[in-house]
Amino acid sequence: MAQRLALRRLLPLTPRTLPPQGLLAPRVPPAPHGRAFGTSAGCSSTFNVQDGSDFQDRVVNNPKPVVVDFHAQWCGPCKILGPRLEKMVAKQEGKVLMAKVDIDDHTDLAIEYEVSAVPTVLAMKNGDVVDKFVGIKDEDQLEAFLKKLIGA
């Protein structure tokens, strides 16, 4: 009797792992493992940094110039600059890539690159920071920033 009572107390606390049953049950795809993925994996010039080794592989060791957008979910100016910068990078047709780094998820990278405010955007070439700005820029300023980075 005591075991049954204890079991009843524990059962509501354990998560349900059985899938929903029936014809109207939603079909849920399995969760992806490892790194994030996109629908246009080979075509996209913008990517989210997953961790320090990902940053090293895809930004520091990249032969192409990379724009690094240090941002945060709670940052209003970041929400304005991010899409604007992505659009301008896409116009460069693969001559430059864009890495997005959430400072709340990757505090170590923000500290390493001395990010003290967001949005902060770094221009990196051959693993070195060659240019930088903090705050919002309009499209003309972003275009000049990118052209300077790619040498056009």
C-alpha positions as CSV (number, residue, x, y, z in Angstrom):
1,M,0.0,0.0,0.0
2,A,2.8,2.4,0.9
3,Q,4.6,1.6,-2.3
4,R,1.5,2.4,-4.4
5,L,1.0,5.7,-2.6
6,A,4.7,6.6,-3.2
7,L,4.4,5.6,-6.8
8,R,1.3,7.8,-7.2
9,R,3.2,10.8,-5.8
10,L,6.1,10.3,-8.2
11,L,4.2,9.6,-11.4
12,P,2.9,13.1,-11.9
13,L,6.5,14.4,-11.5
14,T,8.0,12.3,-14.2
15,P,7.7,13.7,-17.8
16,R,5.6,11.8,-20.3
17,T,7.7,10.2,-23.0
18,L,5.0,8.5,-25.0
19,P,3.9,10.1,-28.2
20,P,0.3,11.3,-28.6
21,Q,-2.0,8.6,-30.0
22,G,-4.8,8.7,-32.5
23,L,-5.5,10.0,-36.0
24,L,-5.4,13.6,-35.1
25,A,-2.1,13.5,-33.2
26,P,0.5,15.9,-34.6
27,R,3.4,14.5,-36.5
28,V,6.5,15.8,-34.8
29,P,9.9,15.3,-36.5
30,P,12.8,14.2,-34.4
31,A,14.9,16.9,-32.9
32,P,18.1,17.6,-34.9
33,H,21.4,16.5,-33.3
34,G,24.6,18.4,-33.3
35,R,24.8,21.7,-35.2
36,A,22.0,23.8,-36.4
37,F,20.9,23.5,-40.0
38,G,19.2,25.6,-42.6
39,T,17.3,24.9,-45.8
40,S,19.9,26.4,-48.0
41,A,23.0,25.1,-46.3
42,G,25.4,25.7,-49.3
43,C,23.9,29.0,-50.4
44,S,23.6,31.0,-47.3
45,S,26.3,33.5,-46.5
46,T,25.0,34.0,-42.9
47,F,25.4,31.5,-40.1
48,N,25.0,31.3,-36.3
49,V,28.1,30.5,-34.3
50,Q,27.5,27.4,-32.2
51,D,30.5,27.4,-29.9
52,G,34.2,28.4,-29.7
53,S,35.5,25.7,-31.9
54,D,32.8,26.5,-34.5
55,F,33.9,30.2,-34.4
56,Q,37.5,29.1,-34.9
57,D,36.7,26.9,-37.9
58,R,34.1,29.1,-39.6
59,V,35.4,32.6,-38.8
60,V,39.1,32.6,-37.8
61,N,40.3,29.9,-40.2
62,N,38.0,31.0,-43.1
63,P,39.8,32.1,-46.3
64,K,36.9,34.5,-47.0
65,P,36.4,37.8,-45.2
66,V,33.8,37.4,-42.4
67,V,31.6,40.0,-40.7
68,V,30.9,39.1,-37.1
69,D,27.7,40.4,-35.6
70,F,27.8,40.4,-31.8
71,H,24.2,40.8,-30.7
72,A,21.6,39.9,-28.0
73,Q,18.0,38.8,-28.1
74,W,17.0,41.7,-25.8
75,C,18.8,44.4,-27.8
76,G,16.5,46.7,-29.7
77,P,19.1,48.2,-32.0
78,C,20.4,44.6,-32.8
79,K,17.0,43.7,-34.1
80,I,17.2,46.6,-36.6
81,L,20.9,46.2,-37.6
82,G,20.8,42.4,-37.9
83,P,18.4,42.0,-40.9
84,R,19.9,45.1,-42.5
85,L,23.4,43.7,-42.3
86,E,22.3,40.3,-43.5
87,K,20.6,41.9,-46.6
88,M,23.8,43.8,-47.4
89,V,26.0,40.7,-47.0
90,A,23.7,38.7,-49.3
91,K,24.1,41.4,-51.9
92,Q,27.9,40.7,-52.0
93,E,27.1,37.3,-53.6
94,G,29.4,35.2,-51.5
95,K,32.4,37.5,-51.4
96,V,31.9,37.9,-47.6
97,L,30.3,35.8,-45.0
98,M,28.4,36.8,-41.8
99,A,28.7,35.1,-38.5
100,K,26.1,35.9,-35.8
101,V,27.2,35.6,-32.2
102,D,24.7,35.9,-29.3
103,I,26.7,37.4,-26.5
104,D,24.4,35.8,-23.8
105,D,25.2,32.3,-25.3
106,H,28.9,33.0,-26.0
107,T,30.1,35.4,-23.3
108,D,33.7,34.0,-23.7
109,L,33.9,35.2,-27.3
110,A,32.4,38.6,-26.4
111,I,35.1,39.0,-23.7
112,E,37.9,37.7,-26.0
113,Y,37.0,40.2,-28.7
114,E,36.4,43.1,-26.2
115,V,32.7,43.6,-26.9
116,S,31.4,46.1,-24.4
117,A,28.2,47.1,-26.1
118,V,25.8,45.6,-28.6
119,P,25.5,45.6,-31.5
120,T,29.2,45.3,-32.2
121,V,30.3,44.3,-35.7
122,L,33.8,43.1,-36.5
123,A,35.3,42.7,-39.9
124,M,37.8,39.8,-40.0
125,K,40.2,38.8,-42.7
126,N,42.6,35.9,-42.3
127,G,41.7,35.6,-38.6
128,D,42.5,39.2,-37.8
129,V,40.1,42.0,-36.9
130,V,40.6,44.6,-39.6
131,D,37.7,46.9,-38.8
132,K,34.9,47.4,-36.3
133,F,31.9,49.5,-35.4
134,V,29.4,49.7,-32.6
135,G,25.7,50.7,-33.0
136,I,23.4,51.1,-35.9
137,K,24.5,52.1,-39.4
138,D,22.4,52.9,-42.4
139,E,22.6,50.9,-45.7
140,D,25.1,53.2,-47.3
141,Q,27.5,53.0,-44.3
142,L,27.1,49.2,-44.3
143,E,27.9,49.0,-48.0
144,A,31.0,51.1,-47.5
145,F,32.1,49.0,-44.6
146,L,31.7,45.8,-46.6
147,K,33.4,47.1,-49.7
148,K,36.3,48.2,-47.7
149,L,36.5,44.7,-46.2
150,I,36.4,42.8,-49.5
151,G,38.6,45.4,-51.2
152,A,36.2,46.5,-53.9
